[in-house]
Amino acid sequence: MEWQPTPYTAPLLVAALASFSFVAYAVRHRFRGERSLVRSFAGVAVGSGVWSLAYAGQLSAVTLGDTLLWNRLVWVGVGVLAVAWPAFVLAYVDWTAWLRPRRFAALCAVPAAAVGGALAFGADPLFYSSPALVSPDGYLVMAFVPTPALLGFMAYTYAVNLATFAVLGYAALVRDGVFRRQAGLLFFAGVAPMLAGIVGVWGGIGPTFVDLTPVTFAVTSVVLGWVVFRHRLFDLSPIARDTVFTNLSDGVVVVDGGGRIVDCNDPARGLFPSVEVGQTAETAFAECPAVAAAVERGAPADAVDDELRVTLDDGSAPRFLTLDVHAIADGSAIGGCVLLFRDITERETLQRRYRALIEKSPNVIAVCGTDGLLRYVSPSIERLLGHAPAEVEGRPILDFVHPEDRVPAQRAFERAFESDDPQPLDHRIAHANGNWRRFETVTERLFDDTEEVVITATDVTEGRRYEQRLQVLNRVLRHDLKNDTNVIGGYADLLRDHVDDEGDEYLDIIDRKVQTLTHLSDQARQIDVALHSEVGRTEIDLTPLVERLCESLESSFPHATVRVSCPETAPVCADELLESAIRNVLENAVVHNDGPEPTVEATVEADGDGFRVVVADDGPGIPAVERTVFSEARETALEHASGLGLWLVHWIVTESGGDLTIDTREPTGTLVTMRLRGAGEDR
């Protein structure tokens, strides 16, 4: 098949490409917006695309047969567009009743007959009489004499198009904002091709027998693209009141210029049961005078008043609403207003709850911007630091930080803006009375998209003082206790040369008590290390550790019998002070045994994914009330452990992620079990 270039081929191909692109876009977004609007728009795009492409082929053909063959496809595009365009306009203005099956079938009757005839019999002789190729401007075009069928079809399409243009023109006049611009652009997109076609037939533009209608689609496709993408045709199309007004989740009440209610939806009736169409706003909202006052005040044309908050209290839980008043403009006069009620009860309740949590928080909560100025401070600052929030807000945050702590505070403040991780800081803050209070502060970004940080400050002054005093008291008592016991032991040794045999018994008692007090002091030191050290967990093999501790126990207490049973290896993940815990259990098994030859059995065995150390003795056992102390993790004046050793064991095993149990052994004795995690477990 031979082809000829024409000035119209490129615009026609551009129009076809644009139209088929619209088809693809419509198919992709077929579930967005109104189905009838999207489908009819796709039909318009298909019709104009087929028409443009087929007409480009018709103009490019150089034989009459090929020209008439392409012309059949032209009639397919013409027929589709003759149905799709009015359907699209009806869907756009929501006259969907015209798209019901019977009426839609009537709309399709004439175009379907024309397309069927062109495909079955050909446009020649149905629409064209004496067709021939002529060359008026250097390229071949088909000249013909129109038949009555063609004139009738053109009259039908012109009548239908004029009706659609009237509908779009009216929509452009009565609507506002984006809908007016949508309707105006669609009006132009429909009128321009028809005018171009009429002018072309009369020879006003180009050759007489070149149909400029599809050529114009290259321009109108740009207009349609502007409507679809810029003015969001599928998102903001004017759809029916039944699908928006009635089903809107917000309450809507329409009031005319005389102050009477002319319409309202179900959510509005749910909020205000007394509202009825025909009532005055003053009567309908008698229990909510603020709404009636807003109606009387009205709203400026094309503007919205400031948001008004309304509280409804029907005797149960109150409901919180926001009210927007939108003016209805009728020319230059105000034609009433639309009241839009939005239920914000849940949001308001949450805000009040959070506000109460912040205001009653025992911590100081502040919000600070990148400029270092405090923008909000919780009321707790007055209780903790003696400053009123109003006096602090707007001032640099570093003004209240101790001079020696300002550099690390500034660094933590800057890191909070650079990282999503909270930035902890220990520093001093000035009290209104001139004293310095110790605070633990955490600074972190308020939101990812804001240049603000939230600061939570906890007053730890008294806790630090109490901890410091305990540490000093602990060190002093341990030091004095050990010194005094050494003195007592020394004097007891000197007395042995000055007492008779009966006095030796009392000196032995003194020696045992001195050893007990010395052991108590050593245990207190070990507990202090266990509680304040920052050592972490590590991998420990229980087998060599328990065997070595048992050998040491036998050396220290030759009169005791020690038995040990361990596997080849028993790796666990535990605190580095675990050795001290096991040593204390083994020593207690001998020291607190009142028998002449104590027996201790130490066993290491598998326990699920970990291992357990079991120490059994044949001593008097530990009273049940003292075993309860460890299970309940408390100590009272009437229930207390007999020594610090078991407390030390309890804390170390717990810090290792394990657990400690103490049971009575029959017929006599104690069974201490320390369960520990295996080295391969998640720490």
C-alpha positions, 0 to 999 in steps of 0.5 A: 500500500502506497502512502502520501504525506499531508499537512494533517497526518502529524496532528491526527497521529498526535490526537490519536496518541493522546486519545489512546493515552486517555483510554489507558488512564481511564482504564487504570482509574476505572474504580476512582470517581463515578463509574458512568463518568469514567466509562463514558470518558473512556468512550469519548477517548476511544471514539476520537482516537479511532476517528483520528487514526483512521482519518490519518490513514484515509488522507495518506492513502493514494488509491480510492479503494484504500481511501474507502477502506480506511473510511469505514474505520472512520465511521466506527470512530464517528459512531462511538463518539456520537454515543460517548460524548452525550453520555459523558455530558449526562454523567458529568452533570449527573443526569444519570436517568438518561443512561438507563438501558432503554434511553441509552439504547435510543441514544445509540440507535442512529449512530449504531445504524450508521456504523452498521450500514458503513461496515456492511455496505460501505460509505459508498453509496450509502453516504457518498455519491460519486466518490473520487480522488482529487488533488487541490493542494498537491495531495489526493483527497476524496471528493464526493456528493453527500447523500440524504443519509449523510445529511440526516446523520449530520443533522442528528449529531449537530442537534445532539451536540447543541443540546450537550453544549447547552447543558455544559454552558448552563453548568459553567454559569451556575457553578463556582470555583473548580466546577465552573472551570471544568464545565467551561473547558469541557464546553470548549473541547466539545464546541471547537471540533464541531465549529472547525468541521462546519467551517471546513465544509464551507471551505473557510479553512483548508481544502473543502473535502478535508474534515477538520473535526478530527484534526482539532482533536490534537488541540482539544486533547490538551484541554481534556488533559488540563481538565483531567489532571489539573482540575481533577475531573475524576476526583472533583466531578459534580456527582449527585446529592444522593451520593455526596450530600446524603451520605456525607459523614458530616452534618450538613444543613442548608439555610436560605436567605430568610433564615429557614432550613431548606435541607439537611442530611441524616448526620445533621438530624442525628446531631440535632433531632429537633431540626426540620425542613421549613423551621427557622434556624432560631427555632431549630437550634434553640438549644444551641444559641451559638449555631443560631447566632452564626446563621444570623451573622452569616458568612461573606461571599466566597469565604468561610468564617473562623471555625466555631466550636459547639458543645452538645450536652444531652445529659450523658457524655458531651459531644464536641463539634466544629461548625463551618459557615459557607455562604451561598452566593446568588449574583451579588446577593447572599442567598443563604448559607450551608452549615457544616458540622463535624463531630470531633468528640473523639479527637477532643477527648484525646486532646483533653486526656493528653493535656491532663497527662502533661499538666499533671505529670510529675516531670517537666515537659517542654517544647523547644525550637531550633532557635533554642527558645522554649515554646511550651513548658508544662505547669509542673515546672512551677511545682518543681522549679518555682518558675511560672510557665509564662515567665519561662516560655520564650526564653533560651533554654540554656539560661536555666542550665548550670554553666558547667553543664551547658556545653553537653546540654547544647550538644545533646540538643543539637544531636536531637535534631540530627538523629531519631534517637532520644538524647539522654542527659544528666545535668543541673537546672536552676530553681527560682530560689537560686539553688540547683536541682539535679535532673535526668533529661531526655531530648527527642524530635517532636515530629519528623516534619517539624523543627521542634524537640520535646524535652522530658526532665525528671527531678532526681535530686533527692534520689541522688542524695539518698543514694549518695548517703547510702553509699557513704554509710555503707562504706563507713559501716563496712570500714568501722565494722571490719576494724572493730572486729579485728580489734575484738579478735586481737583482744580475744587472742590476748585473753587466752593466756589469762583465762582458765580452761572454762574461759576458752569456751567463751573465747571460742564463741567470741572468735566465731562471732568475729568471723561472722561479722568479718564475713558479713562485712565482706558480703556487704562489699560484694553486694555493693559491687554487684549493685553498682558495677556496670559489668555485662554478661559474658560466656562462662563455662560452669564445669571448670568454675564449679570444679575449681570452687569445690576444690577451694571449699575442700581446702578451706574446710577439711572436715567437710565432704564435697562431691561434684558432678559436671558434664564436659562443658556447660557454657552459659551466658551470665553476669561476670560476678556469677563466681561470687554467687556460686562461692557463697552458696557453697560456703553457706552449705558448710558454714551454716551446717551444725553437723561435725562432718558436713556433706555438700553435693554440687551438680551441673546438669542440662536444663532445656536450652541452658544449665542449672547448678544444684547445691545440696547439703545435709544441714538444718535447712533454711526456714520457710519464712526466709525462702518467701523473702526471696520469692516475693523480693521484699524484706520486712522487720519480721521477715528477713534473711539470716545473711546477706549471702543469699541476697547476693546470690539472688541479685547476681542470678537475676541479673544473669537472666536466670532464676534461683529456687531454694527447697528443703531436702529430705530428711534434712538439708537445703537444695539451692538451684540456680538456672542459667541461660545457655551461651547460645541463647539471645541475651 
